[in-house]
Amino acid sequence: MPNTFESVAAPREMQRVLEKPPQTSTTVDSRGVLVQVWQHGELHDSTRPMSDHVFMTYNGSARRIERRGDGKVQRSVTRDDSVTLIPASEQFQWDIYGSLNATHVYLSAQRMTDLALAAGMAIVPELVACTAGTDALGAHLIRVLGRGDQVNDRLSSMWLDTAADMLYLHILREHAAGTRHQETFGRGGLAPWQLKRVTDYMVAHLCEDMLLADIAKLVDLSTYHFCRAFKVSTGLPPHRWRQRLRIESAQHQLLHSDLPVADIGFSVGYDDASLFASTFRRATGYTPSEYRRLRRRA
């Protein structure tokens, strides 16, 4: 979305949206590439246009994430090999369902332009926003730069400078309009409307038994092709995705209602209270009662 107002500094905007300082903040090369590690809770907010590109990857548990802008909605799931790119001067609405650990790299738009021209590009291509898209090399390069605070000699500093340039060039190759990555991204997965229809149906029928064949019919696919496409889109098989939706619903009810734990478990499809408690603990690290007590106290 083009910006008609002055852009804000990316680190300051991230701190405003996430409502806390980063866990770590490190300048990792001689030209000022900044890497920050963030840990934050569920998020429903907008980012304003920023002066730098923001490129990030994720650590820990997968989370459902949605981005809205220009009348479009992109839905995905964070994974260790996924990245999100927020191009400079664009603004989006974000919904992240659950706590998240992410590593951000802030990239100078001017340096991107200089490298593009040095590579012989007649026109600097427009970067395309990406939301938790699979990009194992990009995620790896972010983590390499994230270890920059461990560097204490000239040779390693020069190596980090090279790694930073590699990241810039990788983004130009894989995340610019018309490049191979943009042509192939998402191939084999569900279309956004299909994923939304399935997820909405699962949410509306959390406590009911479901057959994969019936869910596949919602999006006009065979059971085999549905399961394969669903995992490409979300990183999880359908039953695991549904379990996550159940746990997220239970978390919300534990924090925002006074219903007994057993009733909450029943409302999201667990007839057995002990099975609900053990499943919830595997997903969150806490029993339902512990989660309610600790999170309400926080």
Secondary structure as GFF3:
##gff-version 3
##sequence-region A 1 298
A	DSSP	alpha_helix	10	18	.	.	.	ID=ss1
A	DSSP	beta_strand	24	27	.	.	.	ID=ss2
A	DSSP	beta_strand	34	40	.	.	.	ID=ss3
A	DSSP	beta_strand	43	47	.	.	.	ID=ss4
A	DSSP	beta_strand	52	59	.	.	.	ID=ss5
A	DSSP	beta_strand	64	69	.	.	.	ID=ss6
A	DSSP	beta_strand	72	77	.	.	.	ID=ss7
A	DSSP	beta_strand	82	86	.	.	.	ID=ss8
A	DSSP	beta_strand	92	97	.	.	.	ID=ss9
A	DSSP	beta_strand	100	108	.	.	.	ID=ss10
A	DSSP	alpha_helix	109	118	.	.	.	ID=ss11
A	DSSP	beta_strand	130	134	.	.	.	ID=ss12
A	DSSP	alpha_helix	136	146	.	.	.	ID=ss13
A	DSSP	three_ten_helix	148	150	.	.	.	ID=ss14
A	DSSP	alpha_helix	154	174	.	.	.	ID=ss15
A	DSSP	alpha_helix	180	184	.	.	.	ID=ss16
A	DSSP	alpha_helix	192	204	.	.	.	ID=ss17
A	DSSP	alpha_helix	212	218	.	.	.	ID=ss18
A	DSSP	alpha_helix	223	234	.	.	.	ID=ss19
A	DSSP	alpha_helix	238	256	.	.	.	ID=ss20
A	DSSP	alpha_helix	261	267	.	.	.	ID=ss21
A	DSSP	alpha_helix	273	284	.	.	.	ID=ss22
A	DSSP	alpha_helix	288	297	.	.	.	ID=ss23
###
